[in-house]
Amino acid sequence: MSAFDHLDAMHPIPIWDGVLARAIDGRDCALSVVELEPDSVVPEHSHPNEQLGLVLSGSVSFRVGEEERELSQGGTWTIPPNVPHEVHVGPQGAVIVDVFSPPREDWGAFERMSPQPHRL
């Protein structure tokens, strides 16, 4: 198995309607590039993974627990395990990077799509 890959060669995972993730899984953490369509919604959910993230482009309204922020390029978040959170995407869509520790085992249940060009 190679230590290298490219986003365009990865099989996107349709996590929610209008939300595609490309995951790079390590032993103890995972890095995901997530493309969010304009005005899409990541509904409230929680998971046992710690999550860190960064907006690469576009904008999102992000709620973590009771705290909500409007984030654009360069905005970051930290979500402790099991804390409810949700995202509402702006009219231009967004591309974000998420890091999960440990990797998201539940994403293995999603059917992966054929490789396609990314939106970076």
JOPELIN-V893814 format. One record per residue. N is the residue number from 1. BURIAL is 1 if it has 9 or more other C-alpha atoms within 8 Angstrom, else 0. D_FIRST is the distance of its C-alpha to the first C-alpha in Angstrom with 2 decimals. Layout:
N/BURIAL/D_FIRST ; N/BURIAL/D_FIRST
//
This chain:
1/0/0.00 ; 2/0/3.80 ; 3/0/6.67 ; 4/0/8.74 ; 5/0/10.16 ; 6/0/13.84 ; 7/0/16.30 ; 8/0/17.64 ; 9/0/14.47 ; 10/1/14.19 ; 11/1/16.24 ; 12/1/19.23 ; 13/1/20.63 ; 14/1/24.46 ; 15/1/25.54 ; 16/0/29.25 ; 17/0/31.42 ; 18/1/30.74 ; 19/1/27.74 ; 20/1/24.15 ; 21/1/21.22 ; 22/1/17.71 ; 23/1/15.81 ; 24/0/13.10 ; 25/0/12.79 ; 26/0/12.59 ; 27/0/14.01 ; 28/0/17.57 ; 29/1/17.83 ; 30/1/16.79 ; 31/1/17.73 ; 32/1/19.12 ; 33/1/20.82 ; 34/1/23.69 ; 35/1/26.04 ; 36/1/29.47 ; 37/1/32.11 ; 38/1/35.64 ; 39/1/37.71 ; 40/1/34.99 ; 41/1/35.07 ; 42/1/32.62 ; 43/0/35.01 ; 44/0/35.76 ; 45/0/33.22 ; 46/1/31.88 ; 47/0/28.90 ; 48/0/28.19 ; 49/1/25.63 ; 50/1/26.87 ; 51/1/26.37 ; 52/1/26.77 ; 53/1/27.06 ; 54/1/28.21 ; 55/1/29.90 ; 56/1/28.59 ; 57/1/31.19 ; 58/1/33.93 ; 59/1/35.65 ; 60/1/35.55 ; 61/1/38.06 ; 62/1/36.19 ; 63/1/37.81 ; 64/1/36.55 ; 65/0/39.00 ; 66/0/42.41 ; 67/0/41.40 ; 68/0/40.84 ; 69/0/40.03 ; 70/0/39.78 ; 71/1/36.72 ; 72/1/35.90 ; 73/1/33.56 ; 74/0/32.78 ; 75/0/33.84 ; 76/1/31.85 ; 77/0/31.95 ; 78/0/31.21 ; 79/1/31.37 ; 80/0/31.76 ; 81/1/30.51 ; 82/0/32.69 ; 83/1/34.74 ; 84/1/35.64 ; 85/1/34.76 ; 86/1/35.00 ; 87/1/34.59 ; 88/1/36.86 ; 89/1/35.55 ; 90/1/37.95 ; 91/0/39.30 ; 92/1/36.80 ; 93/1/33.70 ; 94/1/31.11 ; 95/1/27.56 ; 96/1/26.48 ; 97/1/23.64 ; 98/1/23.38 ; 99/1/21.74 ; 100/1/21.82 ; 101/1/21.89 ; 102/1/20.76 ; 103/1/18.37 ; 104/1/20.30 ; 105/0/19.86 ; 106/0/22.60 ; 107/0/20.67 ; 108/0/18.67 ; 109/0/22.02 ; 110/1/22.29 ; 111/0/21.71 ; 112/0/19.38 ; 113/0/20.83 ; 114/0/19.76 ; 115/1/18.23 ; 116/1/21.19 ; 117/0/22.30 ; 118/0/22.58 ; 119/0/25.99 ; 120/0/25.44
//
